[in-house]
């Protein structure tokens, strides 16, 4: 889980993987990538742009 504040916007992400599918490939790196993408989208929206940021996992 991660929570980030950008100005007055708070973004929370919960990244859950079923135990059966757990591998080292699905670690904290994916959560960081998703969080960065959401913060980029919030920044774009706050700047009046259409949110276009994407994440590639």
mmCIF file of the N, C-alpha and C atoms, coordinates in Angstrom:
data_MODEL
# 
_entry.id   MODEL 
# 
loop_
_atom_site.group_PDB 
_atom_site.id 
_atom_site.type_symbol 
_atom_site.label_atom_id 
_atom_site.label_alt_id 
_atom_site.label_comp_id 
_atom_site.label_asym_id 
_atom_site.label_entity_id 
_atom_site.label_seq_id 
_atom_site.pdbx_PDB_ins_code 
_atom_site.Cartn_x 
_atom_site.Cartn_y 
_atom_site.Cartn_z 
_atom_site.occupancy 
_atom_site.B_iso_or_equiv 
_atom_site.pdbx_formal_charge 
_atom_site.auth_seq_id 
_atom_site.auth_comp_id 
_atom_site.auth_asym_id 
_atom_site.auth_atom_id 
_atom_site.pdbx_PDB_model_num 
ATOM 1   N N  . UNK A 1 1  ? 0.849  -1.176  0.000   1.00 0.00 ? 1  UNK A N  1 
ATOM 2   C CA . UNK A 1 1  ? 0.000  0.000   0.000   1.00 0.00 ? 1  UNK A CA 1 
ATOM 3   C C  . UNK A 1 1  ? 0.889  1.232   0.000   1.00 0.00 ? 1  UNK A C  1 
ATOM 4   N N  . UNK A 1 2  ? 0.476  2.246   -0.742  1.00 0.00 ? 2  UNK A N  1 
ATOM 5   C CA . UNK A 1 2  ? 1.197  3.515   -0.699  1.00 0.00 ? 2  UNK A CA 1 
ATOM 6   C C  . UNK A 1 2  ? 0.179  4.652   -0.701  1.00 0.00 ? 2  UNK A C  1 
ATOM 7   N N  . UNK A 1 3  ? 0.537  5.742   -0.043  1.00 0.00 ? 3  UNK A N  1 
ATOM 8   C CA . UNK A 1 3  ? -0.289 6.940   0.004   1.00 0.00 ? 3  UNK A CA 1 
ATOM 9   C C  . UNK A 1 3  ? 0.623  8.124   -0.263  1.00 0.00 ? 3  UNK A C  1 
ATOM 10  N N  . UNK A 1 4  ? 0.210  8.976   -1.199  1.00 0.00 ? 4  UNK A N  1 
ATOM 11  C CA . UNK A 1 4  ? 1.015  10.130  -1.585  1.00 0.00 ? 4  UNK A CA 1 
ATOM 12  C C  . UNK A 1 4  ? 0.114  11.349  -1.646  1.00 0.00 ? 4  UNK A C  1 
ATOM 13  N N  . UNK A 1 5  ? 0.632  12.478  -1.214  1.00 0.00 ? 5  UNK A N  1 
ATOM 14  C CA . UNK A 1 5  ? -0.101 13.733  -1.323  1.00 0.00 ? 5  UNK A CA 1 
ATOM 15  C C  . UNK A 1 5  ? 0.557  14.605  -2.373  1.00 0.00 ? 5  UNK A C  1 
ATOM 16  N N  . UNK A 1 6  ? -0.245 15.144  -3.273  1.00 0.00 ? 6  UNK A N  1 
ATOM 17  C CA . UNK A 1 6  ? 0.226  16.086  -4.284  1.00 0.00 ? 6  UNK A CA 1 
ATOM 18  C C  . UNK A 1 6  ? -0.649 17.319  -4.160  1.00 0.00 ? 6  UNK A C  1 
ATOM 19  N N  . UNK A 1 7  ? -0.135 18.377  -3.576  1.00 0.00 ? 7  UNK A N  1 
ATOM 20  C CA . UNK A 1 7  ? -0.947 19.563  -3.315  1.00 0.00 ? 7  UNK A CA 1 
ATOM 21  C C  . UNK A 1 7  ? -2.055 19.200  -2.348  1.00 0.00 ? 7  UNK A C  1 
ATOM 22  N N  . UNK A 1 8  ? -3.291 19.404  -2.753  1.00 0.00 ? 8  UNK A N  1 
ATOM 23  C CA . UNK A 1 8  ? -4.423 19.068  -1.884  1.00 0.00 ? 8  UNK A CA 1 
ATOM 24  C C  . UNK A 1 8  ? -5.021 17.704  -2.215  1.00 0.00 ? 8  UNK A C  1 
ATOM 25  N N  . UNK A 1 9  ? -4.412 16.981  -3.150  1.00 0.00 ? 9  UNK A N  1 
ATOM 26  C CA . UNK A 1 9  ? -4.927 15.673  -3.576  1.00 0.00 ? 9  UNK A CA 1 
ATOM 27  C C  . UNK A 1 9  ? -4.140 14.566  -2.893  1.00 0.00 ? 9  UNK A C  1 
ATOM 28  N N  . UNK A 1 10 ? -4.863 13.614  -2.337  1.00 0.00 ? 10 UNK A N  1 
ATOM 29  C CA . UNK A 1 10 ? -4.240 12.445  -1.716  1.00 0.00 ? 10 UNK A CA 1 
ATOM 30  C C  . UNK A 1 10 ? -4.559 11.228  -2.584  1.00 0.00 ? 10 UNK A C  1 
ATOM 31  N N  . UNK A 1 11 ? -3.508 10.503  -2.954  1.00 0.00 ? 11 UNK A N  1 
ATOM 32  C CA . UNK A 1 11 ? -3.651 9.315   -3.792  1.00 0.00 ? 11 UNK A CA 1 
ATOM 33  C C  . UNK A 1 11 ? -3.258 8.100   -2.970  1.00 0.00 ? 11 UNK A C  1 
ATOM 34  N N  . UNK A 1 12 ? -4.124 7.112   -2.937  1.00 0.00 ? 12 UNK A N  1 
ATOM 35  C CA . UNK A 1 12 ? -3.821 5.869   -2.237  1.00 0.00 ? 12 UNK A CA 1 
ATOM 36  C C  . UNK A 1 12 ? -3.886 4.699   -3.201  1.00 0.00 ? 12 UNK A C  1 
ATOM 37  N N  . UNK A 1 13 ? -2.907 3.808   -3.102  1.00 0.00 ? 13 UNK A N  1 
ATOM 38  C CA . UNK A 1 13 ? -2.853 2.640   -3.981  1.00 0.00 ? 13 UNK A CA 1 
ATOM 39  C C  . UNK A 1 13 ? -2.670 1.401   -3.110  1.00 0.00 ? 13 UNK A C  1 
ATOM 40  N N  . UNK A 1 14 ? -3.505 0.415   -3.352  1.00 0.00 ? 14 UNK A N  1 
ATOM 41  C CA . UNK A 1 14 ? -3.318 -0.892  -2.725  1.00 0.00 ? 14 UNK A CA 1 
ATOM 42  C C  . UNK A 1 14 ? -3.078 -1.888  -3.843  1.00 0.00 ? 14 UNK A C  1 
ATOM 43  N N  . UNK A 1 15 ? -1.937 -2.543  -3.793  1.00 0.00 ? 15 UNK A N  1 
ATOM 44  C CA . UNK A 1 15 ? -1.552 -3.509  -4.817  1.00 0.00 ? 15 UNK A CA 1 
ATOM 45  C C  . UNK A 1 15 ? -1.533 -4.872  -4.148  1.00 0.00 ? 15 UNK A C  1 
ATOM 46  N N  . UNK A 1 16 ? -2.449 -5.726  -4.564  1.00 0.00 ? 16 UNK A N  1 
ATOM 47  C CA . UNK A 1 16 ? -2.587 -7.022  -3.911  1.00 0.00 ? 16 UNK A CA 1 
ATOM 48  C C  . UNK A 1 16 ? -2.381 -8.132  -4.926  1.00 0.00 ? 16 UNK A C  1 
ATOM 49  N N  . UNK A 1 17 ? -1.619 -9.121  -4.524  1.00 0.00 ? 17 UNK A N  1 
ATOM 50  C CA . UNK A 1 17 ? -1.371 -10.285 -5.373  1.00 0.00 ? 17 UNK A CA 1 
ATOM 51  C C  . UNK A 1 17 ? -1.804 -11.520 -4.603  1.00 0.00 ? 17 UNK A C  1 
ATOM 52  N N  . UNK A 1 18 ? -2.539 -12.381 -5.268  1.00 0.00 ? 18 UNK A N  1 
ATOM 53  C CA . UNK A 1 18 ? -2.929 -13.630 -4.624  1.00 0.00 ? 18 UNK A CA 1 
ATOM 54  C C  . UNK A 1 18 ? -1.677 -14.454 -4.341  1.00 0.00 ? 18 UNK A C  1 
ATOM 55  N N  . UNK A 1 19 ? -1.648 -15.094 -3.200  1.00 0.00 ? 19 UNK A N  1 
ATOM 56  C CA . UNK A 1 19 ? -0.472 -15.855 -2.769  1.00 0.00 ? 19 UNK A CA 1 
ATOM 57  C C  . UNK A 1 19 ? -0.065 -16.916 -3.791  1.00 0.00 ? 19 UNK A C  1 
ATOM 58  N N  . UNK A 1 20 ? -1.018 -17.482 -4.507  1.00 0.00 ? 20 UNK A N  1 
ATOM 59  C CA . UNK A 1 20 ? -0.718 -18.518 -5.496  1.00 0.00 ? 20 UNK A CA 1 
ATOM 60  C C  . UNK A 1 20 ? 0.130  -17.961 -6.628  1.00 0.00 ? 20 UNK A C  1 
ATOM 61  N N  . UNK A 1 21 ? -0.078 -16.683 -6.973  1.00 0.00 ? 21 UNK A N  1 
ATOM 62  C CA . UNK A 1 21 ? 0.619  -16.067 -8.101  1.00 0.00 ? 21 UNK A CA 1 
ATOM 63  C C  . UNK A 1 21 ? 1.888  -15.328 -7.698  1.00 0.00 ? 21 UNK A C  1 
ATOM 64  N N  . UNK A 1 22 ? 2.239  -15.326 -6.422  1.00 0.00 ? 22 UNK A N  1 
ATOM 65  C CA . UNK A 1 22 ? 3.360  -14.526 -5.951  1.00 0.00 ? 22 UNK A CA 1 
ATOM 66  C C  . UNK A 1 22 ? 4.690  -15.032 -6.498  1.00 0.00 ? 22 UNK A C  1 
ATOM 67  N N  . UNK A 1 23 ? 5.461  -14.144 -7.098  1.00 0.00 ? 23 UNK A N  1 
ATOM 68  C CA . UNK A 1 23 ? 6.829  -14.423 -7.518  1.00 0.00 ? 23 UNK A CA 1 
ATOM 69  C C  . UNK A 1 23 ? 7.633  -13.171 -7.223  1.00 0.00 ? 23 UNK A C  1 
ATOM 70  N N  . UNK A 1 24 ? 8.921  -13.275 -7.327  1.00 0.00 ? 24 UNK A N  1 
ATOM 71  C CA . UNK A 1 24 ? 9.776  -12.105 -7.091  1.00 0.00 ? 24 UNK A CA 1 
ATOM 72  C C  . UNK A 1 24 ? 9.516  -11.010 -8.123  1.00 0.00 ? 24 UNK A C  1 
ATOM 73  N N  . UNK A 1 25 ? 8.958  -11.368 -9.289  1.00 0.00 ? 25 UNK A N  1 
ATOM 74  C CA . UNK A 1 25 ? 8.693  -10.376 -10.335 1.00 0.00 ? 25 UNK A CA 1 
ATOM 75  C C  . UNK A 1 25 ? 7.618  -9.383  -9.912  1.00 0.00 ? 25 UNK A C  1 
ATOM 76  N N  . UNK A 1 26 ? 6.781  -9.766  -8.951  1.00 0.00 ? 26 UNK A N  1 
ATOM 77  C CA . UNK A 1 26 ? 5.692  -8.903  -8.504  1.00 0.00 ? 26 UNK A CA 1 
ATOM 78  C C  . UNK A 1 26 ? 6.012  -8.348  -7.127  1.00 0.00 ? 26 UNK A C  1 
ATOM 79  N N  . UNK A 1 27 ? 7.021  -7.551  -7.035  1.00 0.00 ? 27 UNK A N  1 
ATOM 80  C CA . UNK A 1 27 ? 7.401  -6.996  -5.748  1.00 0.00 ? 27 UNK A CA 1 
ATOM 81  C C  . UNK A 1 27 ? 6.991  -5.545  -5.621  1.00 0.00 ? 27 UNK A C  1 
ATOM 82  N N  . UNK A 1 28 ? 7.677  -4.826  -4.755  1.00 0.00 ? 28 UNK A N  1 
ATOM 83  C CA . UNK A 1 28 ? 7.394  -3.422  -4.518  1.00 0.00 ? 28 UNK A CA 1 
ATOM 84  C C  . UNK A 1 28 ? 7.624  -2.542  -5.724  1.00 0.00 ? 28 UNK A C  1 
ATOM 85  N N  . UNK A 1 29 ? 8.384  -3.040  -6.692  1.00 0.00 ? 29 UNK A N  1 
ATOM 86  C CA . UNK A 1 29 ? 8.638  -2.237  -7.896  1.00 0.00 ? 29 UNK A CA 1 
ATOM 87  C C  . UNK A 1 29 ? 7.344  -1.895  -8.614  1.00 0.00 ? 29 UNK A C  1 
ATOM 88  N N  . UNK A 1 30 ? 6.418  -2.846  -8.682  1.00 0.00 ? 30 UNK A N  1 
ATOM 89  C CA . UNK A 1 30 ? 5.153  -2.585  -9.370  1.00 0.00 ? 30 UNK A CA 1 
ATOM 90  C C  . UNK A 1 30 ? 4.345  -1.531  -8.627  1.00 0.00 ? 30 UNK A C  1 
ATOM 91  N N  . UNK A 1 31 ? 4.341  -1.601  -7.316  1.00 0.00 ? 31 UNK A N  1 
ATOM 92  C CA . UNK A 1 31 ? 3.613  -0.604  -6.525  1.00 0.00 ? 31 UNK A CA 1 
ATOM 93  C C  . UNK A 1 31 ? 4.201  0.780   -6.757  1.00 0.00 ? 31 UNK A C  1 
ATOM 94  N N  . UNK A 1 32 ? 5.517  0.853   -6.816  1.00 0.00 ? 32 UNK A N  1 
ATOM 95  C CA . UNK A 1 32 ? 6.163  2.150   -7.058  1.00 0.00 ? 32 UNK A CA 1 
ATOM 96  C C  . UNK A 1 32 ? 5.796  2.687   -8.443  1.00 0.00 ? 32 UNK A C  1 
ATOM 97  N N  . UNK A 1 33 ? 5.796  1.838   -9.448  1.00 0.00 ? 33 UNK A N  1 
ATOM 98  C CA . UNK A 1 33 ? 5.456  2.264   -10.814 1.00 0.00 ? 33 UNK A CA 1 
ATOM 99  C C  . UNK A 1 33 ? 4.015  2.764   -10.870 1.00 0.00 ? 33 UNK A C  1 
ATOM 100 N N  . UNK A 1 34 ? 3.089  2.032   -10.241 1.00 0.00 ? 34 UNK A N  1 
ATOM 101 C CA . UNK A 1 34 ? 1.685  2.453   -10.236 1.00 0.00 ? 34 UNK A CA 1 
ATOM 102 C C  . UNK A 1 34 ? 1.495  3.771   -9.492  1.00 0.00 ? 34 UNK A C  1 
ATOM 103 N N  . UNK A 1 35 ? 2.187  3.919   -8.371  1.00 0.00 ? 35 UNK A N  1 
ATOM 104 C CA . UNK A 1 35 ? 2.072  5.149   -7.588  1.00 0.00 ? 35 UNK A CA 1 
ATOM 105 C C  . UNK A 1 35 ? 2.610  6.334   -8.375  1.00 0.00 ? 35 UNK A C  1 
ATOM 106 N N  . UNK A 1 36 ? 3.753  6.175   -9.016  1.00 0.00 ? 36 UNK A N  1 
ATOM 107 C CA . UNK A 1 36 ? 4.322  7.265   -9.818  1.00 0.00 ? 36 UNK A CA 1 
ATOM 108 C C  . UNK A 1 36 ? 3.382  7.655   -10.965 1.00 0.00 ? 36 UNK A C  1 
ATOM 109 N N  . UNK A 1 37 ? 2.756  6.660   -11.602 1.00 0.00 ? 37 UNK A N  1 
ATOM 110 C CA . UNK A 1 37 ? 1.834  6.942   -12.682 1.00 0.00 ? 37 UNK A CA 1 
ATOM 111 C C  . UNK A 1 37 ? 0.634  7.740   -12.176 1.00 0.00 ? 37 UNK A C  1 
ATOM 112 N N  . UNK A 1 38 ? 0.085  7.346   -11.037 1.00 0.00 ? 38 UNK A N  1 
ATOM 113 C CA . UNK A 1 38 ? -1.062 8.068   -10.491 1.00 0.00 ? 38 UNK A CA 1 
ATOM 114 C C  . UNK A 1 38 ? -0.700 9.490   -10.095 1.00 0.00 ? 38 UNK A C  1 
ATOM 115 N N  . UNK A 1 39 ? 0.473  9.686   -9.521  1.00 0.00 ? 39 UNK A N  1 
ATOM 116 C CA . UNK A 1 39 ? 0.914  11.032  -9.155  1.00 0.00 ? 39 UNK A CA 1 
ATOM 117 C C  . UNK A 1 39 ? 1.106  11.876  -10.414 1.00 0.00 ? 39 UNK A C  1 
ATOM 118 N N  . UNK A 1 40 ? 1.657  11.278  -11.468 1.00 0.00 ? 40 UNK A N  1 
ATOM 119 C CA . UNK A 1 40 ? 1.808  12.012  -12.732 1.00 0.00 ? 40 UNK A CA 1 
ATOM 120 C C  . UNK A 1 40 ? 0.445  12.424  -13.285 1.00 0.00 ? 40 UNK A C  1 
ATOM 121 N N  . UNK A 1 41 ? -0.544 11.539  -13.191 1.00 0.00 ? 41 UNK A N  1 
ATOM 122 C CA . UNK A 1 41 ? -1.894 11.862  -13.678 1.00 0.00 ? 41 UNK A CA 1 
ATOM 123 C C  . UNK A 1 41 ? -2.519 12.982  -12.846 1.00 0.00 ? 41 UNK A C  1 
ATOM 124 N N  . UNK A 1 42 ? -2.321 12.945  -11.534 1.00 0.00 ? 42 UNK A N  1 
ATOM 125 C CA . UNK A 1 42 ? -2.841 14.007  -10.665 1.00 0.00 ? 42 UNK A CA 1 
ATOM 126 C C  . UNK A 1 42 ? -2.177 15.338  -11.022 1.00 0.00 ? 42 UNK A C  1 
ATOM 127 N N  . UNK A 1 43 ? -0.856 15.309  -11.206 1.00 0.00 ? 43 UNK A N  1 
ATOM 128 C CA . UNK A 1 43 ? -0.131 16.532  -11.575 1.00 0.00 ? 43 UNK A CA 1 
ATOM 129 C C  . UNK A 1 43 ? -0.669 17.092  -12.884 1.00 0.00 ? 43 UNK A C  1 
ATOM 130 N N  . UNK A 1 44 ? -0.867 16.225  -13.875 1.00 0.00 ? 44 UNK A N  1 
ATOM 131 C CA . UNK A 1 44 ? -1.392 16.675  -15.161 1.00 0.00 ? 44 UNK A CA 1 
ATOM 132 C C  . UNK A 1 44 ? -2.776 17.306  -14.998 1.00 0.00 ? 44 UNK A C  1 
ATOM 133 N N  . UNK A 1 45 ? -3.633 16.660  -14.224 1.00 0.00 ? 45 UNK A N  1 
ATOM 134 C CA . UNK A 1 45 ? -4.984 17.196  -14.008 1.00 0.00 ? 45 UNK A CA 1 
ATOM 135 C C  . UNK A 1 45 ? -4.932 18.536  -13.285 1.00 0.00 ? 45 UNK A C  1 
ATOM 136 N N  . UNK A 1 46 ? -4.053 18.658  -12.291 1.00 0.00 ? 46 UNK A N  1 
ATOM 137 C CA . UNK A 1 46 ? -3.932 19.914  -11.540 1.00 0.00 ? 46 UNK A CA 1 
ATOM 138 C C  . UNK A 1 46 ? -3.408 21.048  -12.419 1.00 0.00 ? 46 UNK A C  1 
ATOM 139 N N  . UNK A 1 47 ? -2.640 20.693  -13.449 1.00 0.00 ? 47 UNK A N  1 
ATOM 140 C CA . UNK A 1 47 ? -2.105 21.688  -14.377 1.00 0.00 ? 47 UNK A CA 1 
ATOM 141 C C  . UNK A 1 47 ? -3.069 21.965  -15.528 1.00 0.00 ? 47 UNK A C  1 
ATOM 142 N N  . UNK A 1 48 ? -4.276 21.366  -15.481 1.00 0.00 ? 48 UNK A N  1 
ATOM 143 C CA . UNK A 1 48 ? -5.282 21.616  -16.500 1.00 0.00 ? 48 UNK A CA 1 
ATOM 144 C C  . UNK A 1 48 ? -5.127 20.780  -17.748 1.00 0.00 ? 48 UNK A C  1 
ATOM 145 N N  . UNK A 1 49 ? -4.254 19.792  -17.707 1.00 0.00 ? 49 UNK A N  1 
ATOM 146 C CA . UNK A 1 49 ? -4.054 18.909  -18.856 1.00 0.00 ? 49 UNK A CA 1 
ATOM 147 C C  . UNK A 1 49 ? -4.932 17.675  -18.712 1.00 0.00 ? 49 UNK A C  1 
ATOM 148 N N  . UNK A 1 50 ? -5.194 17.038  -19.830 1.00 0.00 ? 50 UNK A N  1 
ATOM 149 C CA . UNK A 1 50 ? -5.886 15.749  -19.777 1.00 0.00 ? 50 UNK A CA 1 
ATOM 150 C C  . UNK A 1 50 ? -4.891 14.715  -19.245 1.00 0.00 ? 50 UNK A C  1 
ATOM 151 N N  . UNK A 1 51 ? -5.254 13.969  -18.198 1.00 0.00 ? 51 UNK A N  1 
ATOM 152 C CA . UNK A 1 51 ? -4.334 12.964  -17.651 1.00 0.00 ? 51 UNK A CA 1 
ATOM 153 C C  . UNK A 1 51 ? -4.046 11.871  -18.685 1.00 0.00 ? 51 UNK A C  1 
ATOM 154 N N  . UNK A 1 52 ? -2.779 11.719  -19.045 1.00 0.00 ? 52 UNK A N  1 
ATOM 155 C CA . UNK A 1 52 ? -2.388 10.730  -20.050 1.00 0.00 ? 52 UNK A CA 1 
ATOM 156 C C  . UNK A 1 52 ? -1.287 9.797   -19.568 1.00 0.00 ? 52 UNK A C  1 
ATOM 157 N N  . UNK A 1 53 ? -0.770 10.015  -18.370 1.00 0.00 ? 53 UNK A N  1 
ATOM 158 C CA . UNK A 1 53 ? 0.322  9.193   -17.865 1.00 0.00 ? 53 UNK A CA 1 
ATOM 159 C C  . UNK A 1 53 ? -0.112 7.743   -17.800 1.00 0.00 ? 53 UNK A C  1 
ATOM 160 N N  . UNK A 1 54 ? 0.794  6.834   -18.170 1.00 0.00 ? 54 UNK A N  1 
ATOM 161 C CA . UNK A 1 54 ? 0.513  5.397   -18.173 1.00 0.00 ? 54 UNK A CA 1 
ATOM 162 C C  . UNK A 1 54 ? 1.626  4.648   -17.479 1.00 0.00 ? 54 UNK A C  1 
ATOM 163 N N  . UNK A 1 55 ? 1.291  3.460   -17.013 1.00 0.00 ? 55 UNK A N  1 
ATOM 164 C CA . UNK A 1 55 ? 2.281  2.598   -16.372 1.00 0.00 ? 55 UNK A CA 1 
ATOM 165 C C  . UNK A 1 55 ? 2.421  1.325   -17.186 1.00 0.00 ? 55 UNK A C  1 
ATOM 166 N N  . UNK A 1 56 ? 3.652  0.855   -17.309 1.00 0.00 ? 56 UNK A N  1 
ATOM 167 C CA . UNK A 1 56 ? 3.928  -0.418  -17.973 1.00 0.00 ? 56 UNK A CA 1 
ATOM 168 C C  . UNK A 1 56 ? 4.560  -1.331  -16.944 1.00 0.00 ? 56 UNK A C  1 
ATOM 169 N N  . UNK A 1 57 ? 3.878  -2.422  -16.665 1.00 0.00 ? 57 UNK A N  1 
ATOM 170 C CA . UNK A 1 57 ? 4.391  -3.367  -15.670 1.00 0.00 ? 57 UNK A CA 1 
ATOM 171 C C  . UNK A 1 57 ? 5.026  -4.545  -16.341 1.00 0.00 ? 57 UNK A C  1 
# 
